[in-house]
Amino acid sequence: MIPARHCRIAFIALICAGFPAIFLLTGNLLPMIDFHDRLGHGATYALASTLAVLGWGMPGGAVLCALLVAVGCLIEILQVALPTGHLAEWGDVAANISGVAVGWLTALALTGLLGRRTAAGR
């Protein structure tokens, strides 16, 4: 398993450098293609949420996943007001939320928390 410290560093790098770079490049230097755009949203948010849960565990990772959903929604809202060349789309919001859910479940599966039974549940 990858050490939590490395997941934290990767998460911070993705949020601080990856998200802004992707946001600024698509539609300006990279073409906007609807299908690929949704996949990009989902994959980016899935990676971020996986790294969050692996890096900070369930309590901290769950909070970061909720923040990722909020940030994804906020970015879509800001696209209405800012002249970025992007359009706010409900499909992007759905892709962001789906990506966070997939990443969260992936992290739980990787850590074994998904199928673990508690003593009370036996």
Accessible surface in RSA format (square Angstrom, percent):
REM  Atomic radii and reference values for relative SASA: ProtOr
REM  Chains: A
REM  Algorithm: Lee & Richards
REM  Probe-radius: 1.40
REM  Slices: 20
REM RES _ NUM      All-atoms   Total-Side   Main-Chain    Non-polar    All polar
REM                ABS   REL    ABS   REL    ABS   REL    ABS   REL    ABS   REL
RES MET A   1   158.03  81.8  75.87  50.2  82.16 195.6  81.51  69.3  76.52 101.4
RES ILE A   2   104.72  59.6  95.26  71.0   9.46  22.8  98.15  70.7   6.57  17.8
RES PRO A   3    68.14  49.7  57.36  52.3  10.78  39.2  68.14  56.3   0.00   0.0
RES ALA A   4    42.43  39.0  34.37  53.0   8.05  18.3  34.77  49.0   7.66  20.3
RES ARG A   5   149.54  62.8 147.55  75.2   1.99   4.7  60.49  82.7  89.05  54.0
RES HIS A   6    82.63  45.2  77.41  53.8   5.22  13.4  56.49  58.2  26.14  30.4
RES CYS A   7     1.44   1.1   0.35   0.4   1.08   2.5   1.08   2.7   0.35   0.4
RES ARG A   8    96.99  40.7  96.99  49.4   0.00   0.0  17.79  24.3  79.21  48.0
RES ILE A   9   103.79  59.1 101.40  75.5   2.39   5.8 102.81  74.0   0.98   2.7
RES ALA A  10    40.65  37.4  31.67  48.9   8.97  20.4  37.89  53.4   2.76   7.3
RES PHE A  11    16.58   8.3  16.58  10.3   0.00   0.0  16.58  10.1   0.00   0.0
RES ILE A  12    92.12  52.4  91.12  67.9   1.00   2.4  92.12  66.3   0.00   0.0
RES ALA A  13    53.91  49.6  45.25  69.8   8.66  19.7  52.31  73.7   1.60   4.2
RES LEU A  14    26.92  15.0  22.15  15.8   4.77  12.0  26.37  18.5   0.55   1.5
RES ILE A  15    57.48  32.7  51.78  38.6   5.70  13.7  51.78  37.3   5.70  15.5
RES CYS A  16    89.32  67.6  64.70  72.2  24.61  57.8  31.09  78.8  58.23  62.8
RES ALA A  17    63.83  58.7  55.13  85.1   8.70  19.8  60.76  85.6   3.07   8.1
RES GLY A  18    18.97  23.4   0.00   N/A  18.97  23.4  18.41  50.5   0.56   1.3
RES PHE A  19    22.75  11.4  18.00  11.1   4.75  12.4  20.53  12.4   2.23   6.4
RES PRO A  20    56.48  41.2  50.79  46.3   5.69  20.7  56.39  46.6   0.09   0.6
RES ALA A  21    44.70  41.1  37.36  57.7   7.34  16.7  44.17  62.2   0.53   1.4
RES ILE A  22    80.33  45.7  78.79  58.7   1.54   3.7  80.30  57.8   0.03   0.1
RES PHE A  23    49.62  24.8  45.08  27.9   4.54  11.8  49.18  29.8   0.44   1.3
RES LEU A  24   107.35  59.8 103.21  73.8   4.14  10.4 103.64  72.8   3.72  10.0
RES LEU A  25    66.85  37.2  66.85  47.8   0.00   0.0  66.85  46.9   0.00   0.0
RES THR A  26    29.09  20.7  29.09  29.5   0.00   0.0  23.84  32.0   5.25   7.9
RES GLY A  27    31.99  39.5   0.00   N/A  31.99  39.5   3.76  10.3  28.23  63.2
RES ASN A  28    91.79  63.3  56.47  54.6  35.32  85.0  24.08  58.0  67.70  65.4
RES LEU A  29   141.56  78.8 111.01  79.4  30.54  76.8 114.01  80.1  27.55  74.1
RES LEU A  30    89.87  50.0  87.36  62.5   2.51   6.3  88.27  62.0   1.60   4.3
RES PRO A  31   102.12  74.4  78.27  71.3  23.85  86.7  89.73  74.1  12.39  77.0
RES MET A  32    81.59  42.3  49.76  32.9  31.83  75.8  50.07  42.6  31.52  41.8
RES ILE A  33    87.50  49.8  82.27  61.3   5.23  12.6  85.24  61.4   2.26   6.1
RES ASP A  34    93.30  65.4  81.03  80.6  12.27  29.0  40.88  96.2  52.42  52.3
RES PHE A  35   136.78  68.4 132.16  81.9   4.62  12.0 135.28  82.0   1.51   4.3
RES HIS A  36   111.12  60.7 103.92  72.2   7.20  18.4  77.58  80.0  33.54  39.0
RES ASP A  37    23.44  16.4  14.09  14.0   9.35  22.1  11.13  26.2  12.31  12.3
RES ARG A  38    61.38  25.8  58.48  29.8   2.90   6.9  31.92  43.6  29.46  17.9
RES LEU A  39    98.43  54.8  94.07  67.3   4.35  10.9  96.48  67.8   1.95   5.2
RES GLY A  40    34.31  42.3   0.00   N/A  34.31  42.3  33.65  92.3   0.67   1.5
RES HIS A  41    37.34  20.4  32.08  22.3   5.25  13.4  24.70  25.5  12.63  14.7
RES GLY A  42    14.78  18.2   0.00   N/A  14.78  18.2  14.51  39.8   0.27   0.6
RES ALA A  43    65.96  60.7  51.30  79.2  14.67  33.4  59.38  83.6   6.58  17.4
RES THR A  44    22.90  16.3  18.52  18.8   4.38  10.4  11.70  15.7  11.20  16.9
RES TYR A  45    11.47   5.4  11.47   6.5   0.00   0.0   8.00   6.0   3.47   4.3
RES ALA A  46    17.46  16.0  17.21  26.6   0.25   0.6  17.46  24.6   0.00   0.0
RES LEU A  47    92.95  51.8  87.90  62.9   5.04  12.7  92.17  64.7   0.78   2.1
RES ALA A  48     0.00   0.0   0.00   0.0   0.00   0.0   0.00   0.0   0.00   0.0
RES SER A  49     0.00   0.0   0.00   0.0   0.00   0.0   0.00   0.0   0.00   0.0
RES THR A  50    17.82  12.7  17.82  18.1   0.00   0.0  13.89  18.7   3.93   5.9
RES LEU A  51    21.30  11.9  21.30  15.2   0.00   0.0  21.30  15.0   0.00   0.0
RES ALA A  52     0.00   0.0   0.00   0.0   0.00   0.0   0.00   0.0   0.00   0.0
RES VAL A  53     3.48   2.3   1.52   1.4   1.96   4.7   1.52   1.3   1.96   5.3
RES LEU A  54    25.26  14.1  10.93   7.8  14.33  36.0  12.14   8.5  13.12  35.3
RES GLY A  55     1.35   1.7   0.00   N/A   1.35   1.7   0.00   0.0   1.35   3.0
RES TRP A  56    82.12  33.0  62.15  30.1  19.97  46.9  43.25  23.1  38.87  63.1
RES GLY A  57    33.01  40.7   0.00   N/A  33.01  40.7  30.34  83.3   2.67   6.0
RES MET A  58    57.24  29.6  53.28  35.3   3.96   9.4  53.42  45.4   3.81   5.1
RES PRO A  59   110.79  80.7  97.06  88.5  13.73  49.9 108.88  89.9   1.91  11.9
RES GLY A  60    27.63  34.1   0.00   N/A  27.63  34.1  24.14  66.2   3.50   7.8
RES GLY A  61     0.00   0.0   0.00   N/A   0.00   0.0   0.00   0.0   0.00   0.0
RES ALA A  62    29.62  27.2  25.02  38.6   4.61  10.5  25.34  35.7   4.29  11.4
RES VAL A  63    92.06  60.6  88.65  80.3   3.41   8.2  91.88  79.8   0.18   0.5
RES LEU A  64    37.77  21.0  37.26  26.7   0.51   1.3  37.26  26.2   0.51   1.4
RES CYS A  65     1.81   1.4   1.59   1.8   0.22   0.5   1.81   4.6   0.00   0.0
RES ALA A  66    63.88  58.7  50.44  77.8  13.43  30.6  58.12  81.9   5.75  15.2
RES LEU A  67    96.21  53.6  96.07  68.7   0.14   0.3  96.21  67.6   0.00   0.0
RES LEU A  68     6.95   3.9   6.54   4.7   0.41   1.0   6.78   4.8   0.16   0.4
RES VAL A  69    41.66  27.4  41.17  37.3   0.49   1.2  41.17  35.8   0.49   1.3
RES ALA A  70    54.41  50.0  44.19  68.2  10.22  23.3  51.25  72.2   3.16   8.4
RES VAL A  71    62.80  41.3  62.33  56.4   0.47   1.1  62.80  54.6   0.00   0.0
RES GLY A  72     0.07   0.1   0.00   N/A   0.07   0.1   0.02   0.0   0.05   0.1
RES CYS A  73    39.88  30.2  38.84  43.3   1.04   2.5  19.00  48.2  20.88  22.5
RES LEU A  74    95.41  53.1  93.97  67.2   1.44   3.6  94.91  66.7   0.50   1.3
RES ILE A  75    44.25  25.2  43.65  32.5   0.60   1.5  44.13  31.8   0.13   0.3
RES GLU A  76     5.56   3.2   5.40   4.1   0.16   0.4   5.22  10.1   0.34   0.3
RES ILE A  77   115.41  65.7 111.13  82.8   4.27  10.3 113.60  81.8   1.80   4.9
RES LEU A  78    75.24  41.9  75.01  53.7   0.24   0.6  75.24  52.8   0.00   0.0
RES GLN A  79    12.52   7.0   6.36   4.6   6.17  14.7   0.55   1.2  11.97   9.1
RES VAL A  80   118.25  77.8  87.02  78.8  31.23  75.3  92.59  80.5  25.65  69.6
RES ALA A  81    79.82  73.4  45.53  70.3  34.29  78.0  53.94  76.0  25.87  68.5
RES LEU A  82    84.51  47.1  78.00  55.8   6.52  16.4  78.91  55.4   5.60  15.1
RES PRO A  83   136.61  99.6  98.32  89.6  38.29 139.2 111.50  92.1  25.11 156.1
RES THR A  84    28.17  20.0  17.97  18.2  10.20  24.3  26.58  35.7   1.59   2.4
RES GLY A  85    66.10  81.5   0.00   N/A  66.10  81.5  38.27 105.0  27.83  62.3
RES HIS A  86    16.61   9.1   9.03   6.3   7.58  19.4   4.36   4.5  12.25  14.3
RES LEU A  87   133.21  74.2 128.51  91.9   4.70  11.8 129.74  91.1   3.47   9.3
RES ALA A  88    42.90  39.4  16.50  25.5  26.40  60.0  16.84  23.7  26.06  69.0
RES GLU A  89    52.29  30.0  44.34  33.5   7.95  18.9  24.78  47.9  27.51  22.5
RES TRP A  90   217.02  87.1 208.90 101.1   8.11  19.1 179.10  95.5  37.91  61.5
RES GLY A  91    25.14  31.0   0.00   N/A  25.14  31.0  18.41  50.5   6.73  15.1
RES ASP A  92     4.88   3.4   4.88   4.9   0.00   0.0   0.00   0.0   4.88   4.9
RES VAL A  93    18.30  12.0  18.23  16.5   0.07   0.2  18.30  15.9   0.00   0.0
RES ALA A  94    56.28  51.7  50.12  77.3   6.15  14.0  55.61  78.3   0.66   1.8
RES ALA A  95    13.74  12.6   6.41   9.9   7.33  16.7  13.29  18.7   0.46   1.2
RES ASN A  96     2.92   2.0   2.92   2.8   0.00   0.0   1.26   3.0   1.66   1.6
RES ILE A  97    76.99  43.8  76.44  56.9   0.54   1.3  76.44  55.0   0.54   1.5
RES SER A  98    61.97  52.4  56.54  75.5   5.43  12.5  32.80  69.8  29.17  40.9
RES GLY A  99     3.24   4.0   0.00   N/A   3.24   4.0   3.13   8.6   0.12   0.3
RES VAL A 100     6.51   4.3   6.51   5.9   0.00   0.0   6.51   5.7   0.00   0.0
RES ALA A 101    46.75  43.0  43.02  66.4   3.73   8.5  46.57  65.6   0.18   0.5
RES VAL A 102    86.55  56.9  84.90  76.9   1.65   4.0  86.18  74.9   0.36   1.0
RES GLY A 103     0.41   0.5   0.00   N/A   0.41   0.5   0.41   1.1   0.00   0.0
RES TRP A 104    83.81  33.6  83.81  40.6   0.00   0.0  83.81  44.7   0.00   0.0
RES LEU A 105    95.37  53.1  94.21  67.4   1.16   2.9  94.55  66.4   0.83   2.2
RES THR A 106    56.73  40.3  51.20  51.9   5.53  13.2  39.91  53.6  16.82  25.4
RES ALA A 107     0.00   0.0   0.00   0.0   0.00   0.0   0.00   0.0   0.00   0.0
RES LEU A 108    24.98  13.9  24.98  17.9   0.00   0.0  24.98  17.5   0.00   0.0
RES ALA A 109    59.78  55.0  37.87  58.4  21.91  49.8  40.80  57.5  18.98  50.3
RES LEU A 110    95.34  53.1  76.99  55.1  18.35  46.1  80.11  56.3  15.23  41.0
RES THR A 111    50.28  35.8  29.45  29.9  20.83  49.6  35.27  47.4  15.01  22.7
RES GLY A 112    37.16  45.8   0.00   N/A  37.16  45.8  30.45  83.6   6.71  15.0
RES LEU A 113    69.11  38.5  52.59  37.6  16.53  41.5  52.59  36.9  16.53  44.5
RES LEU A 114   102.46  57.1  76.33  54.6  26.14  65.7  78.17  54.9  24.30  65.4
RES GLY A 115    68.22  84.1   0.00   N/A  68.22  84.1  41.72 114.5  26.50  59.4
RES ARG A 116   154.41  64.8 125.75  64.1  28.65  68.2  56.97  77.9  97.44  59.1
RES ARG A 117   178.37  74.9 161.04  82.1  17.33  41.3  39.20  53.6 139.17  84.3
RES THR A 118    93.30  66.4  85.06  86.2   8.24  19.6  79.87 107.3  13.42  20.3
RES ALA A 119    95.33  87.7  69.25 106.9  26.08  59.3  71.21 100.3  24.12  63.9
RES ALA A 120   105.13  96.7  62.78  96.9  42.35  96.3  75.50 106.3  29.63  78.5
RES GLY A 121    60.28  74.3   0.00   N/A  60.28  74.3  31.20  85.6  29.08  65.1
RES ARG A 122   212.73  89.3 146.94  74.9  65.78 156.6  75.33 103.0 137.39  83.3
END  Absolute sums over single chains surface
CHAIN  1 A     7450.1       6015.5       1434.6       5744.7       1705.4
END  Absolute sums over all chains
TOTAL          7450.1       6015.5       1434.6       5744.7       1705.4
